[in-house]
Amino acid sequence: MALYQKVSELTDSVNQREQFSLGEQMRRAALSISSNIAEGTGREGDKEAKYFFNIAKGSIYEVVSLLYIMKEKGYLKAQEHEVLYEQCDEIAKMLSGLLSK
């Protein structure tokens, strides 16, 4: 949820022209991470839980891709990008651990 908050703040800086496409896509992808982790955690069976954890992991990589685009477009400084990238990487590692159970 902390990642979503940071992404939400970041996307507020996107210009009006790209707000709906780039900004909204990034917010939805970041929100999908915590939502699918929560849904997977609430499932009874491992197979169902892993399904949602896999969706969350895919959303992490979507956020990472969008972070690179935001950096290239000048909305994100290199240091900010690194911090957010590492946060995404940490979440992906935790999900990998959950998926290997």
Secondary structure, 3 states (H helix, E strand, C coil): CHHHHHHHHHHCCCCHHHHHHHHHHHHHHHHHHHHHHHHHHCCCCHHHHHHHHHHHHHHHHHHHHHHHHHHHCCCCCHHHHHHHHHHHHHHHHHHHHHHCC
